[in-house]
Amino acid sequence: MPIDGLRLPPHLDERTTLASAGGDDGDLVVCWLHHADRVHENPALEVAAAAARATGCPLVVHSGFAGRHPHANDRQTLFMLEGRRETQRRLRDLGIAMSVTPPTAPGSPSGLRRLAARARVLVAEDHPIRPYPAWIDAIARRTPGRVLLVDAACVLPGRLVEGLHDRAFRFRKACERGWPDRIDLAWPDPDLDAPTATRDHLPEDALDLADLDDQSLRDLVGGWPLDHAVGPVPDLRGGETAALERWTAFRDAGLRAYAAERNDAAIDGTSRLSPWLHHGMISPMQVARDASRVRGEGATKFLDELLVWRELSFHFCRTHRDHESIAALPRWAQETLAAHADDPRERRSWESLSRSRTGDRLWDLAQTALRTRGWLHNNLRMTWGKAIADWSGDPAEALVRLHDLNDRFALDGRDPNSIGGLLWCLGLFDRPFPENRPITGTIRARSTAVHAKRLDVAAYRELVEGGIERASVLVVGDDLPDGSWAATFESVHDLVGADENGAARREFWEKWREMGAHVSRGS
């Protein structure tokens, strides 16, 4: 690494890439965390601490909420804030300052930009999904010092995977020699000693979350410009502690039966770890290492999902810049979809999809789980996704709807693994099949009717609808983001009726905004 005095151990060096050479100006080392929200086994944090020791500059860990995306809502934001709060507490105990900044007004410099302007070294996550690569390029131009990228998400660092791989068996072959060496060795004890930053080093609007209780976090979210129509999921809490509890419970009680029970949505046979993995609240290296020590078919299959399918999706996003479009699909899938683009179809409105009112019993249950629980069983999600193509005007609209519904409601949305799974519904990582069906052509068929025959639908309904808790975020004022009326609550639906185009719903929320009312809405 071209930083005087910086000597990284092999397990960190192989994960670290120089993104911008910069110079020797700046008086801080800034560690920008947006997905790796943990202290334990966090290579980005460990590299930043080493850079701080090498340069003698104070270390500031930063995680902000300045970025705008279409599905910034209460559910996603509260989960992230719960994680940030725990990380800030853990770092405080280690003497490391953490900057957490709220959303900024359009045109105002973000907390990250203000810190980067002072950075002798900026350490960022080597994360492949949009818009992060573009953000890295932009922030590097404003950073006087060097910018390092660190892979904190994959067991085998993504930049070590050679070639392009469009099928799981090819990716497995390319990586099978690299995984064992990294799984079988324990993660070395971290050295997080670093020169200490003070409050004066942080942006003026940096938040002190460490001592806030749960209600204070909800109140904070209620005042931010988010979509407040998608409420929190009380039984899914963010943070390292919740992640470790979930993983430990599954590892000890469910992992051995995983191969036999993983495809049955009516039982709790999967780890359900994806929300915490997506937000980096648990180390995938730890999960892989723990699973490898459990013998049997269940652990073997789980490792195949974690290493092959999850990391294949990261590889896809890394090697396909336009990874959320039809153009990212294999050529055969694009051709068969184009050949059937004008086929007649029974189109469903976005509203009927979102509110689980398609008339398809199993699909509506799956959508209800996604909307109310923030998580959808991975095997059922594939069937759920396949149906959307039949109900959309064309393949492009189908893909937009897949991303919108998944990313709006799922706590693991906007993840490379999620992107790979949604595009799989339209042929990614797959092959053509002999039957040439209407609308989707030779893409693999997966109907809800067939899936319902191998699922205890009544038991799944009880799992989805039983014991749903209610939570609320206090929303103050009338400064709501455009479109927040779209994903409305059942109570509002009952008030304004089940209109398909959402006009009454829009009118309701416009009147609500005009009132500037103080409203508490449930999930």
Summary of the structure (lengths in Angstrom):
residues: 523
radius of gyration: 23.2
end to end distance: 48.3
largest distance: 66.7
contacts: 1739
relative contact order: 0.12
helix: 46%
strand: 9%
